[in-house]
């Protein structure tokens, strides 16, 4: 149960959760918006009045929804790998900025004691426009631009988003939530006091139990064995490398890509041009139930990315007992933080290293599938936080903002 902070402005602090409200493709939402919704739900479950600002309402009577209607400034889809990421970032900036203005307008009319902002741009807008309302900034993707960017254009965009804006936001915010110890370490290097930081690894939705009756849909059964990757196809996540790595894996293996985005067409075209159309399966719109089945039945999960904090999809794959390969130069320290033989962190963004790591994971999974699943699930359940862990971190935030003595941040995912 969440305790009451001594100096809170009311018996139950009124909290606004402002999601990123970034570009959406069908029902495909980014992990940031998923986590924003989950945080709103657990806070409301403790009896706190919660306002949720997002592009789709949360179906929970305890939460008041403020729905933001967003519109793309540029065509959201393209087969041009050079134009797609730029269009996505322009659209996202417009959506996030609009959502920040909506939130600021609500704050002028409504009593809100605390705002949790999930975007650097909206955090900066609210610090300018929200008066004295404390703003907590949630850093999801890390603070430094990736050394793995392959073009000057991408390097500049990542530098702007993950360096300039994030540094300004963490300095301006009253408190900072970090999605991993790695991000907290980056914040300290950037000059932020540890006493301002809280660490919250992804809050996971429990894996759905396997059904004892019934069978897999015929089309899903036919996919096995397959490697799974999930995420918005915007360019930052390097699905192009994962597709090319398929050339170096057994021909019987498929790659299942779940998600949508501006480069969806480009990736489909790439698979066709490289003769991999029969081995790459695109699923742009899946239910939670189907995603659970895909996690559970894949042989390995892989994510290649230019920059990550700690991706929720990686955590969910581990919770399902699947070996994981994360190829991301900016997350090399995760190998120290979450050292485990079935969670490989690669600093090399290349198809060759990806293929080797995937092949190793597949061979281990095939040798002892059920034993491996139980081992990974046990490890992940112990490492990733429950709702109670997250609530304790929020207690620390409330104490720091409304109480007397700011708490010291926890140093592990479990609190």
C-alpha positions, -999 to 999 in steps of 0.1 A, spaced: 0 0 0 13 34 -9 20 55 22 11 92 24 39 116 21 41 140 51 40 172 32 17 162 3 -6 190 -8 -37 168 -3 -46 135 13 -42 118 -21 -19 137 -45 -35 143 -79 -12 128 -105 -12 135 -143 5 109 -165 14 124 -198 22 97 -224 45 105 -253 15 106 -277 39 99 -305 30 85 -340 7 55 -340 3 29 -367 -30 10 -364 -30 -3 -328 9 -4 -327 20 17 -298 56 23 -286 68 9 -253 68 43 -238 31 47 -241 25 12 -229 45 19 -197 27 52 -192 -6 34 -192 6 8 -168 19 34 -144 -14 52 -145 -32 20 -137 -11 11 -107 -13 46 -92 -51 46 -97 -52 12 -81 -38 28 -49 -66 53 -48 -47 83 -62 -67 105 -85 -51 100 -119 -54 120 -151 -41 102 -182 -33 122 -213 -28 100 -243 -40 92 -278 -63 64 -267 -83 61 -234 -75 36 -207 -106 15 -200 -104 19 -162 -132 37 -143 -107 49 -118 -88 69 -144 -99 102 -160 -88 102 -196 -78 133 -216 -77 121 -252 -53 140 -276 -62 140 -313 -30 140 -333 -24 146 -370 6 139 -391 23 168 -408 40 145 -433 29 112 -449 36 86 -422 45 58 -445 73 56 -470 95 30 -487 124 55 -486 148 46 -458 163 80 -459 131 100 -457 112 78 -432 130 85 -400 130 123 -406 93 123 -414 86 102 -382 106 126 -360 88 156 -374 55 140 -369 64 129 -334 76 164 -324 43 178 -336 23 151 -317 44 154 -285 43 192 -286 5 192 -291 1 168 -262 23 190 -240 1 221 -248 -31 201 -240 -16 190 -207 -5 226 -199 -41 238 -206 -56 212 -183 -31 222 -155 -44 258 -157 -79 246 -151 -75 215 -128 -58 209 -95 -29 186 -102 -1 181 -77 24 162 -99 30 155 -136 49 125 -149 61 134 -185 73 107 -209 90 130 -234 118 155 -231 99 180 -253 67 178 -232 88 181 -200 104 213 -212 71 227 -223 55 220 -190 83 235 -170 77 267 -189 39 266 -189 28 246 -158 37 271 -131 47 256 -98 34 221 -106 63 196 -101 73 177 -132 89 143 -132 107 134 -163 108 97 -174 139 88 -194 133 57 -215 159 57 -243 191 69 -228 208 103 -228 238 100 -252 236 98 -289 246 64 -303 281 57 -318 263 32 -340 246 58 -362 256 51 -398 250 85 -414 256 121 -405 218 127 -407 210 100 -382 239 110 -360 226 146 -358 190 135 -351 201 111 -323 223 138 -309 194 163 -308 169 139 -293 190 117 -270 216 142 -260 205 179 -262 168 176 -254 172 148 -228 200 167 -209 178 199 -209 148 179 -196 167 161 -168 181 194 -156 147 212 -158 126 184 -142 120 183 -104 127 146 -104 139 120 -130 128 84 -135 154 63 -153 144 31 -171 177 14 -160 208 17 -140 226 25 -172 205 56 -178 210 67 -142 248 64 -146 245 86 -178 225 112 -158 251 113 -131 279 118 -157 258 146 -171 259 163 -137 226 152 -121 227 144 -84 218 108 -76 193 121 -50 172 134 -79 169 100 -96 146 70 -93 152 38 -112 122 19 -126 129 -10 -149 99 -18 -171 67 -27 -152 57 -60 -169 23 -74 -177 24 -110 -164 29 -136 -191 -4 -152 -199 -5 -189 -189 -4 -214 -218 -38 -228 -226 -41 -265 -217 -68 -270 -243 -69 -260 -279 -40 -257 -304 -21 -230 -321 -37 -214 -352 -25 -234 -382 -7 -204 -397 12 -198 -364 22 -234 -360 36 -233 -395 60 -204 -386 81 -225 -362 110 -223 -357 112 -186 -358 131 -156 -343 110 -127 -330 115 -90 -329 89 -64 -318 89 -26 -322 79 5 -341 96 4 -375 111 39 -375 147 34 -383 162 37 -349 155 0 -344 176 -16 -371 153 -42 -384 172 -40 -417 202 -56 -400 181 -84 -385 166 -92 -419 201 -94 -435 213 -116 -406 188 -142 -417 210 -150 -447 235 -166 -422 209 -186 -403 195 -220 -412 171 -217 -441 144 -234 -420 143 -204 -397 119 -175 -401 120 -140 -387 87 -126 -373 86 -88 -371 57 -74 -350 49 -37 -354 44 -9 -379 59 24 -388 72 47 -415 97 21 -427 73 -8 -428 71 -7 -466 109 -3 -469 115 -35 -448 90 -54 -469 107 -43 -500 141 -52 -486 129 -88 -478 116 -92 -513 148 -78 -530 170 -100 -509 150 -132 -517 138 -135 -481 101 -128 -486 91 -164 -476 112 -162 -445 103 -128 -431 67 -126 -416 53 -91 -410 26 -87 -384 17 -50 -381 -14 -54 -358 -15 -81 -331 -35 -86 -299 -19 -90 -265 -30 -126 -265 -13 -133 -299 18 -114 -288 20 -137 -257 19 -167 -280 45 -153 -303 68 -146 -273 62 -181 -259 68 -200 -291 97 -182 -306 132 -198 -304 149 -165 -295 142 -128 -293 164 -102 -310 165 -64 -310 191 -43 -329 189 -6 -321 209 25 -323 199 36 -288 179 21 -260 175 26 -222 160 -8 -214 134 -19 -240 101 -33 -226 100 -60 -253 133 -74 -242 120 -76 -206 88 -93 -217 107 -118 -238 128 -128 -208 97 -131 -187 83 -156 -212 115 -176 -208 131 -168 -242 168 -162 -248 175 -126 -258 200 -108 -280 202 -70 -277 225 -54 -302 229 -17 -291 261 2 -287 246 25 -260 236 -3 -237 269 -21 -233 268 -16 -195 237 -36 -193 259 -67 -197 273 -58 -163 240 -48 -147 220 -78 -159 247 -104 -164 231 -136 -175 242 -162 -200 209 -161 -219 208 -123 -222 234 -113 -247 243 -76 -251 263 -69 -283 282 -37 -288 287 -45 -325 258 -34 -347 265 -58 -376 246 -87 -393 275 -110 -387 276 -106 -349 238 -107 -348 237 -140 -368 264 -156 -345 245 -146 -313 212 -157 -327 226 -190 -338 242 -197 -304 209 -188 -286 189 -211 -310 212 -241 -304 210 -237 -266 172 -234 -268 168 -265 -290 191 -286 -267 169 -281 -236 138 -260 -243 117 -265 -212 146 -264 -188 159 -233 -204 125 -216 -203 120 -223 -166 155 -211 -158 151 -178 -177 116 -171 -163 129 -177 -127 158 -153 -133 136 -126 -150 109 -128 -123 135 -122 -96 151 -93 -115 123 -72 -129 100 -51 -106 65 -59 -95 38 -32 -91 48 -30 -54 84 -21 -63 72 6 -86 49 20 -59 78 22 -35 98 42 -60 68 66 -63 67 68 -25 102 81 -27 93 106 -53 64 119 -32 86 121 -1 113 140 -20 88 165 -35 63 169 -6 82 155 24 113 165 43 142 142 33 148 130 -3 155 93 -4 185 76 -19 177 59 -53 176 21 -54 203 3 -74 186 -27 -88 156 -34 -111 137 -50 -82 138 -19 -60 
